[in-house]
Amino acid sequence: GLSQTTQAISERSQHGRHTTSTAILHRLENGAEIIDMPGVRHFAPAGLKSAQLGDAFLDIKAHQDDCRFRNCQHIGEPSCAIKSAVDSGKISERRYQSYVSLHHQLGQLTK
């Protein structure tokens, strides 16, 4: 993983505090790249539609073909294999919440 300087969680807001003062590109062993930029709190992949988001999460992609509905967005549809995988521990709740957050952000961008 990355070895980054962090600060304590704010007692008032219960959120993290920014420590980044310059933009830094991190190259990971798996070939991925992460850019840490000062002031950036949210992220939404450019050019990605909410319907394509499941393909960007490999753990979600592995289960999405098992959903009852082909166009399942994994948010509240019945017989959603992703929700079942979260409930059974195959996909972490934190990871699923990241998916839901990005799905919401992408939906806001298309309005």
C-alpha positions as CSV (number, residue, x, y, z in Angstrom):
1,G,0.0,0.0,0.0
2,L,0.9,3.6,0.0
3,S,2.7,5.2,3.0
4,Q,1.0,8.6,3.3
5,T,1.0,11.1,6.1
6,T,-2.4,11.4,7.7
7,Q,-4.0,13.5,10.4
8,A,-6.5,12.6,13.1
9,I,-10.2,12.6,12.3
10,S,-11.9,15.9,13.1
11,E,-13.9,15.5,16.3
12,R,-16.4,18.1,15.1
13,S,-17.1,16.8,11.6
14,Q,-16.0,13.2,12.1
15,H,-14.3,13.5,8.7
16,G,-10.6,13.3,7.7
17,R,-8.5,16.4,7.2
18,H,-6.5,17.2,4.1
19,T,-2.7,16.8,4.5
20,T,-1.7,17.0,0.8
21,S,0.0,20.2,-0.2
22,T,1.2,19.3,-3.7
23,A,0.0,16.9,-6.4
24,I,1.7,13.5,-6.3
25,L,1.5,10.6,-8.7
26,H,1.7,7.2,-7.1
27,R,2.4,4.2,-9.4
28,L,1.3,0.9,-7.8
29,E,2.8,-2.5,-8.4
30,N,-0.3,-3.7,-10.3
31,G,0.2,-0.9,-12.9
32,A,-2.6,1.4,-11.4
33,E,-1.8,5.0,-10.9
34,I,-3.3,7.3,-8.1
35,I,-3.0,11.0,-8.1
36,D,-3.2,12.7,-4.7
37,M,-4.1,16.3,-5.2
38,P,-4.7,19.0,-2.6
39,G,-8.3,20.0,-2.1
40,V,-9.8,17.0,-3.9
41,R,-12.5,15.4,-1.8
42,H,-14.6,13.6,-4.4
43,F,-13.9,11.6,-7.5
44,A,-16.0,10.6,-10.5
45,P,-14.4,8.8,-13.5
46,A,-14.7,10.9,-16.6
47,G,-16.7,9.4,-19.4
48,L,-18.1,6.6,-17.3
49,K,-21.9,6.2,-17.2
50,S,-23.6,4.8,-14.1
51,A,-24.8,1.8,-16.0
52,Q,-21.1,0.9,-16.7
53,L,-19.9,1.3,-13.1
54,G,-20.2,-2.3,-12.1
55,D,-17.6,-3.2,-14.7
56,A,-15.1,-0.8,-13.0
57,F,-15.4,-2.8,-9.7
58,L,-13.9,-6.2,-10.3
59,D,-15.5,-7.7,-7.2
60,I,-18.9,-6.4,-8.2
61,K,-18.4,-7.4,-11.9
62,A,-17.7,-11.0,-10.7
63,H,-21.3,-11.3,-9.3
64,Q,-23.4,-8.9,-11.5
65,D,-24.3,-11.6,-14.1
66,D,-26.2,-13.4,-11.3
67,C,-28.7,-10.5,-10.8
68,R,-32.3,-11.3,-11.7
69,F,-32.5,-8.2,-14.0
70,R,-29.9,-7.7,-16.8
71,N,-30.0,-3.9,-16.2
72,C,-29.7,-4.1,-12.4
73,Q,-27.9,-1.1,-11.0
74,H,-27.3,-2.9,-7.6
75,I,-29.0,-0.1,-5.6
76,G,-32.4,-1.4,-4.7
77,E,-33.6,-3.8,-7.2
78,P,-35.1,-7.2,-6.1
79,S,-33.0,-10.3,-6.4
80,C,-29.8,-8.3,-6.7
81,A,-26.8,-10.7,-6.6
82,I,-24.5,-7.8,-5.4
83,K,-26.6,-7.1,-2.4
84,S,-26.7,-10.8,-1.6
85,A,-22.9,-10.9,-2.0
86,V,-22.5,-8.0,0.4
87,D,-24.9,-9.6,2.9
88,S,-22.9,-12.9,2.8
89,G,-19.5,-11.1,3.1
90,K,-18.3,-11.9,-0.4
91,I,-18.2,-8.2,-1.1
92,S,-17.3,-5.8,1.7
93,E,-19.9,-3.3,2.9
94,R,-17.3,-0.5,2.6
95,R,-16.6,-1.4,-1.0
96,Y,-20.3,-1.6,-1.8
97,Q,-20.8,1.9,-0.3
98,S,-18.0,3.2,-2.5
99,Y,-19.9,1.8,-5.5
100,V,-23.2,3.4,-4.3
101,S,-21.5,6.8,-3.7
102,L,-19.9,6.8,-7.2
103,H,-23.2,5.6,-8.8
104,H,-25.0,8.6,-7.1
105,Q,-22.3,11.0,-8.3
106,L,-22.4,9.8,-11.8
107,G,-26.2,10.1,-11.8
108,Q,-25.9,13.7,-10.7
109,L,-23.4,14.5,-13.5
110,T,-25.9,13.3,-16.2
111,K,-28.7,15.6,-14.9
